[in-house]
Amino acid sequence: MPRSVNAVASRARRKKILKATKGYWGRGSNVWTVAKNKYEKGLQYAYRDRKQKKREFRRLWITRINAGAREHGLSYSDLMGKLSKSNIEMNRKVLADLAMNHPEAFKAVVDKIK
């Protein structure tokens, strides 16, 4: 009996990965083994960077809050400490947005805790 292979499914798997690697540099977009390796590596980077994105945004927010706080004579740690002592619960994302886009509202928050 002849060997039966599911060529339709294998071709579909290869087409799916080659479609996903469109636009990759060099042979990464059209040579199957290179494309498969690059695709798998890309998935690893995507998984890792979903975690790193959260860290990077937190760093950005802290930098923006610190810059806003220093305009009012406070450091970041002083500001955050005084916020928690005065039971004002605002997360860093909101504080950073106030510091960047609504300086008068940020000033009101700083005046409230001074």
PAVO-727062 format. One record per residue: residue in three letters; x, y, z of N, C-alpha, C, O in turn. Coordinates in steps of 0.001 Angstrom, whole numbers. Layout:
<torzas>
<torza 'ALA'; <X; Y; Z>; <X; Y; Z>; <X; Y; Z>; <X; Y; Z>>
...
</torzas>
This chain:
<torzas>
<torza 'MET'; <843; -1191; 0>; <0; 0; 0>; <884; 1248; 0>; <1852; 1314; 758>>
<torza 'PRO'; <571; 2223; -825>; <1421; 3415; -887>; <1315; 4254; 386>; <313; 4233; 1101>>
<torza 'ARG'; <2385; 4982; 630>; <2433; 5838; 1814>; <1485; 7019; 1627>; <1476; 7663; 578>>
<torza 'SER'; <695; 7289; 2650>; <-268; 8389; 2558>; <237; 9566; 3399>; <483; 9422; 4596>>
<torza 'VAL'; <386; 10714; 2769>; <808; 11900; 3499>; <-253; 12976; 3330>; <-868; 13082; 2269>>
<torza 'ASN'; <-464; 13759; 4350>; <-1484; 14793; 4276>; <-850; 16073; 3740>; <-550; 17000; 4493>>
<torza 'ALA'; <-654; 16102; 2432>; <37; 17226; 1807>; <-759; 18524; 1933>; <-178; 19607; 1996>>
<torza 'VAL'; <-2070; 18417; 1969>; <-2908; 19612; 2050>; <-2663; 20336; 3371>; <-2505; 21556; 3398>>
<torza 'ALA'; <-2632; 19583; 4455>; <-2435; 20184; 5782>; <-1027; 20742; 5926>; <-842; 21821; 6488>>
<torza 'SER'; <-18; 20006; 5415>; <1354; 20511; 5543>; <1545; 21787; 4741>; <2205; 22720; 5197>>
<torza 'ARG'; <966; 21828; 3543>; <1062; 23023; 2716>; <369; 24199; 3413>; <863; 25326; 3375>>
<torza 'ALA'; <-767; 23932; 4043>; <-1502; 25002; 4733>; <-690; 25541; 5905>; <-663; 26749; 6142>>
<torza 'ARG'; <-23; 24643; 6642>; <824; 25079; 7759>; <1951; 25971; 7266>; <2235; 27020; 7844>>
<torza 'ARG'; <2596; 25527; 6173>; <3698; 26325; 5635>; <3202; 27665; 5114>; <3856; 28686; 5327>>
<torza 'LYS'; <2073; 27683; 4442>; <1532; 28935; 3905>; <1185; 29910; 5036>; <1375; 31120; 4912>>
<torza 'LYS'; <673; 29358; 6138>; <298; 30214; 7273>; <1525; 30936; 7823>; <1479; 32133; 8106>>
<torza 'ILE'; <2628; 30190; 7970>; <3845; 30801; 8524>; <4484; 31744; 7510>; <4960; 32816; 7884>>
<torza 'LEU'; <4504; 31365; 6236>; <5089; 32237; 5222>; <4274; 33523; 5065>; <4831; 34579; 4764>>
<torza 'LYS'; <2966; 33434; 5267>; <2147; 34637; 5216>; <2475; 35546; 6401>; <2508; 36769; 6263>>
<torza 'ALA'; <2716; 34940; 7564>; <3018; 35724; 8766>; <4388; 36395; 8679>; <4609; 37434; 9300>>
<torza 'THR'; <5311; 35805; 7909>; <6669; 36350; 7836>; <6855; 37281; 6641>; <7987; 37630; 6305>>
<torza 'LYS'; <5773; 37684; 6000>; <5868; 38635; 4888>; <6512; 39920; 5379>; <6131; 40448; 6424>>
<torza 'GLY'; <7477; 40423; 4640>; <8115; 41666; 5019>; <9359; 41475; 5855>; <10054; 42446; 6153>>
<torza 'TYR'; <9664; 40221; 6251>; <10895; 39975; 6993>; <12078; 40189; 6058>; <11947; 40087; 4838>>
<torza 'TRP'; <13221; 40485; 6640>; <14407; 40828; 5872>; <15046; 39585; 5259>; <15073; 38528; 5889>>
<torza 'GLY'; <15554; 39704; 4047>; <16314; 38644; 3398>; <15480; 37406; 3140>; <14349; 37484; 2661>>
<torza 'ARG'; <16064; 36255; 3468>; <15388; 34999; 3190>; <14333; 34670; 4248>; <13636; 33661; 4143>>
<torza 'GLY'; <14223; 35513; 5253>; <13274; 35251; 6330>; <11833; 35298; 5901>; <10943; 34917; 6660>>
<torza 'SER'; <11588; 35766; 4672>; <10197; 35858; 4235>; <9809; 34778; 3238>; <8621; 34542; 3023>>
<torza 'ASN'; <10798; 34109; 2617>; <10390; 33168; 1566>; <11055; 31793; 1620>; <10613; 30891; 909>>
<torza 'VAL'; <12084; 31593; 2420>; <12698; 30270; 2544>; <12112; 29619; 3794>; <12184; 30177; 4889>>
<torza 'TRP'; <11537; 28442; 3620>; <10731; 27830; 4679>; <11472; 27697; 6003>; <10956; 28129; 7034>>
<torza 'THR'; <12672; 27109; 6003>; <13339; 26858; 7291>; <13739; 28158; 7980>; <13619; 28281; 9199>>
<torza 'VAL'; <14214; 29127; 7201>; <14602; 30418; 7780>; <13366; 31137; 8302>; <13385; 31704; 9395>>
<torza 'ALA'; <12288; 31113; 7516>; <11051; 31787; 7915>; <10475; 31162; 9175>; <9985; 31869; 10056>>
<torza 'LYS'; <10533; 29835; 9261>; <9993; 29148; 10440>; <10756; 29541; 11689>; <10160; 29792; 12737>>
<torza 'ASN'; <12086; 29596; 11577>; <12909; 29976; 12731>; <12648; 31422; 13142>; <12529; 31726; 14329>>
<torza 'LYS'; <12561; 32308; 12157>; <12325; 33718; 12464>; <10939; 33925; 13062>; <10758; 34757; 13951>>
<torza 'TYR'; <9965; 33166; 12573>; <8598; 33257; 13091>; <8564; 32842; 14564>; <7959; 33517; 15397>>
<torza 'GLU'; <9219; 31731; 14867>; <9240; 31250; 16260>; <9979; 32234; 17164>; <9550; 32490; 18289>>
<torza 'LYS'; <11083; 32781; 16675>; <11827; 33767; 17459>; <10980; 35022; 17676>; <11009; 35620; 18752>>
<torza 'GLY'; <10230; 35415; 16650>; <9352; 36567; 16777>; <8288; 36361; 17840>; <7951; 37290; 18574>>
<torza 'LEU'; <7757; 35144; 17928>; <6775; 34847; 18976>; <7410; 34937; 20362>; <6771; 35384; 21315>>
<torza 'GLN'; <8671; 34511; 20472>; <9374; 34623; 21755>; <9548; 36091; 22149>; <9326; 36469; 23299>>
<torza 'TYR'; <9950; 36910; 21174>; <10118; 38338; 21457>; <8785; 38972; 21844>; <8732; 39812; 22743>>
<torza 'ALA'; <7714; 38574; 21170>; <6397; 39143; 21463>; <5982; 38809; 22889>; <5440; 39658; 23596>>
<torza 'TYR'; <6236; 37574; 23314>; <5886; 37161; 24674>; <6697; 37963; 25693>; <6157; 38478; 26672>>
<torza 'ARG'; <8001; 38057; 25441>; <8889; 38785; 26358>; <8511; 40261; 26430>; <8483; 40854; 27508>>
<torza 'ASP'; <8223; 40843; 25273>; <7998; 42284; 25229>; <6630; 42691; 25752>; <6430; 43857; 26094>>
<torza 'ARG'; <5677; 41753; 25825>; <4411; 42079; 26476>; <4643; 42361; 27950>; <3940; 43172; 28552>>
<torza 'LYS'; <5634; 41689; 28530>; <5989; 41947; 29927>; <6811; 43242; 30040>; <6592; 44049; 30943>>
<torza 'GLN'; <7760; 43424; 29109>; <8645; 44590; 29167>; <7891; 45887; 28927>; <8270; 46934; 29452>>
<torza 'LYS'; <6821; 45823; 28134>; <6043; 47016; 27835>; <5485; 47618; 29124>; <5469; 48838; 29286>>
<torza 'LYS'; <5032; 46767; 30033>; <4485; 47243; 31303>; <5558; 47955; 32118>; <5296; 48993; 32726>>
<torza 'ARG'; <6777; 47389; 32128>; <7893; 48010; 32861>; <8251; 49361; 32260>; <8474; 50336; 32979>>
<torza 'GLU'; <8302; 49407; 30922>; <8730; 50635; 30260>; <7727; 51767; 30474>; <8114; 52920; 30661>>
<torza 'PHE'; <6437; 51430; 30446>; <5441; 52468; 30683>; <5515; 52977; 32115>; <5382; 54176; 32358>>
<torza 'ARG'; <5729; 52066; 33067>; <5845; 52500; 34461>; <7028; 53455; 34623>; <6916; 54470; 35311>>
<torza 'ARG'; <8171; 53131; 33985>; <9343; 54012; 34044>; <9030; 55377; 33451>; <9425; 56404; 34001>>
<torza 'LEU'; <8319; 55385; 32326>; <7955; 56637; 31672>; <7064; 57479; 32578>; <7271; 58684; 32722>>
<torza 'TRP'; <6057; 56822; 33196>; <5150; 57550; 34086>; <5901; 58144; 35260>; <5656; 59289; 35640>>
<torza 'ILE'; <6820; 57374; 35842>; <7584; 57858; 36997>; <8434; 59061; 36597>; <8531; 60029; 37352>>
<torza 'THR'; <9050; 59008; 35418>; <9865; 60120; 34932>; <9019; 61377; 34767>; <9443; 62471; 35142>>
<torza 'ARG'; <7822; 61219; 34206>; <6956; 62376; 33990>; <6452; 62957; 35310>; <6379; 64175; 35468>>
<torza 'ILE'; <6108; 62087; 36249>; <5640; 62562; 37565>; <6768; 63288; 38282>; <6544; 64327; 38904>>
<torza 'ASN'; <7971; 62750; 38199>; <9131; 63366; 38846>; <9381; 64758; 38270>; <9644; 65707; 39009>>
<torza 'ALA'; <9297; 64870; 36943>; <9512; 66184; 36314>; <8450; 67170; 36776>; <8759; 68324; 37073>>
<torza 'GLY'; <7201; 66722; 36837>; <6128; 67602; 37289>; <6276; 67980; 38748>; <6006; 69118; 39132>>
<torza 'ALA'; <6705; 67030; 39563>; <6852; 67292; 41004>; <7990; 68272; 41255>; <7881; 69131; 42130>>
<torza 'ARG'; <9062; 68158; 40513>; <10212; 69042; 40723>; <9894; 70486; 40347>; <10515; 71411; 40869>>
<torza 'GLU'; <8944; 70684; 39458>; <8512; 72050; 39142>; <7852; 72712; 40347>; <7801; 73938; 40448>>
<torza 'HIS'; <7349; 71884; 41256>; <6670; 72402; 42442>; <7494; 72205; 43711>; <6964; 72296; 44818>>
<torza 'GLY'; <8786; 71934; 43550>; <9692; 71851; 44690>; <9643; 70542; 45451>; <10030; 70508; 46620>>
<torza 'LEU'; <9186; 69470; 44838>; <9147; 68158; 45473>; <9911; 67160; 44621>; <10079; 67352; 43417>>
<torza 'SER'; <10372; 66097; 45258>; <10920; 64997; 44469>; <9811; 63964; 44277>; <8750; 64053; 44895>>
<torza 'TYR'; <10069; 62998; 43425>; <9073; 61963; 43149>; <8720; 61200; 44423>; <7547; 60960; 44713>>
<torza 'SER'; <9756; 60820; 45181>; <9490; 60005; 46371>; <8734; 60807; 47431>; <7866; 60268; 48118>>
<torza 'ASP'; <9066; 62106; 47566>; <8321; 62953; 48500>; <6848; 63028; 48091>; <5950; 62891; 48921>>
<torza 'LEU'; <6626; 63243; 46817>; <5263; 63362; 46319>; <4467; 62086; 46581>; <3348; 62142; 47092>>
<torza 'MET'; <5043; 60943; 46233>; <4330; 59676; 46405>; <4106; 59362; 47887>; <3060; 58834; 48265>>
<torza 'GLY'; <5090; 59689; 48718>; <4927; 59467; 50151>; <3815; 60317; 50729>; <2997; 59832; 51511>>
<torza 'LYS'; <3781; 61587; 50345>; <2751; 62491; 50858>; <1368; 62137; 50314>; <360; 62321; 50996>>
<torza 'LEU'; <1328; 61633; 49091>; <44; 61195; 48529>; <-537; 60040; 49338>; <-1732; 60014; 49632>>
<torza 'SER'; <319; 59090; 49693>; <-189; 57940; 50432>; <-563; 58327; 51861>; <-1526; 57794; 52412>>
<torza 'LYS'; <196; 59257; 52471>; <-134; 59707; 53831>; <-1456; 60452; 53872>; <-2200; 60353; 54848>>
<torza 'SER'; <-1753; 61206; 52800>; <-2994; 61973; 52787>; <-4146; 61180; 52171>; <-5197; 61740; 51860>>
<torza 'ASN'; <-3941; 59864; 51997>; <-4981; 58949; 51503>; <-5568; 59366; 50153>; <-6763; 59199; 49908>>
<torza 'ILE'; <-4723; 59908; 49286>; <-5143; 60199; 47916>; <-4667; 59039; 47052>; <-3465; 58847; 46863>>
<torza 'GLU'; <-5598; 58281; 46538>; <-5238; 57100; 45754>; <-5352; 57420; 44273>; <-6438; 57361; 43695>>
<torza 'MET'; <-4225; 57759; 43665>; <-4151; 57979; 42228>; <-3014; 57132; 41703>; <-1923; 57124; 42272>>
<torza 'ASN'; <-3265; 56422; 40621>; <-2179; 55607; 40079>; <-1217; 56458; 39255>; <-1501; 57609; 38925>>
<torza 'ARG'; <-82; 55866; 38934>; <981; 56601; 38251>; <568; 57029; 36853>; <987; 58081; 36369>>
<torza 'LYS'; <-253; 56214; 36208>; <-693; 56545; 34851>; <-1487; 57855; 34854>; <-1261; 58724; 34013>>
<torza 'VAL'; <-2411; 57989; 35798>; <-3239; 59197; 35879>; <-2384; 60393; 36283>; <-2522; 61477; 35716>>
<torza 'LEU'; <-1501; 60198; 37264>; <-636; 61301; 37708>; <249; 61797; 36573>; <429; 63002; 36399>>
<torza 'ALA'; <803; 60861; 35798>; <1673; 61240; 34682>; <877; 62014; 33634>; <1381; 62981; 33063>>
<torza 'ASP'; <-358; 61596; 33381>; <-1191; 62302; 32413>; <-1495; 63719; 32902>; <-1471; 64672; 32122>>
<torza 'LEU'; <-1781; 63848; 34197>; <-2029; 65182; 34745>; <-783; 66055; 34633>; <-871; 67221; 34249>>
<torza 'ALA'; <375; 65492; 34968>; <1624; 66258; 34936>; <1941; 66742; 33518>; <2428; 67858; 33333>>
<torza 'MET'; <1662; 65898; 32517>; <1992; 66249; 31136>; <945; 67161; 30496>; <1284; 68191; 29912>>
<torza 'ASN'; <-326; 66778; 30607>; <-1366; 67419; 29802>; <-2241; 68408; 30561>; <-2885; 69261; 29951>>
<torza 'HIS'; <-2268; 68302; 31890>; <-3111; 69186; 32692>; <-2318; 69695; 33892>; <-2583; 69290; 35024>>
<torza 'PRO'; <-1345; 70581; 33656>; <-471; 71021; 34746>; <-1220; 71737; 35870>; <-803; 71666; 37026>>
<torza 'GLU'; <-2321; 72427; 35550>; <-3069; 73124; 36611>; <-3738; 72113; 37545>; <-3822; 72348; 38750>>
<torza 'ALA'; <-4209; 70999; 37001>; <-4807; 69954; 37839>; <-3733; 69270; 38685>; <-3967; 68933; 39845>>
<torza 'PHE'; <-2549; 69070; 38089>; <-1446; 68464; 38839>; <-1019; 69395; 39972>; <-716; 68940; 41075>>
<torza 'LYS'; <-996; 70695; 39697>; <-648; 71675; 40730>; <-1659; 71629; 41874>; <-1286; 71764; 43039>>
<torza 'ALA'; <-2934; 71438; 41546>; <-3971; 71336; 42582>; <-3738; 70105; 43456>; <-3941; 70159; 44669>>
<torza 'VAL'; <-3320; 69013; 42856>; <-3017; 67802; 43643>; <-1822; 68062; 44561>; <-1836; 67679; 45730>>
<torza 'VAL'; <-790; 68716; 44024>; <404; 68998; 44827>; <56; 69952; 45973>; <519; 69761; 47097>>
<torza 'ASP'; <-758; 70982; 45694>; <-1145; 71933; 46738>; <-1975; 71252; 47829>; <-1899; 71616; 49003>>
<torza 'LYS'; <-2764; 70265; 47423>; <-3604; 69542; 48389>; <-2758; 68780; 49401>; <-3135; 68686; 50569>>
<torza 'ILE'; <-1615; 68231; 48971>; <-811; 67414; 49886>; <237; 68215; 50638>; <811; 67712; 51604>>
<torza 'LYS'; <503; 69443; 50222>; <1554; 70241; 50901>; <1096; 70689; 52268>; <1841; 71365; 52977>>
</torzas>
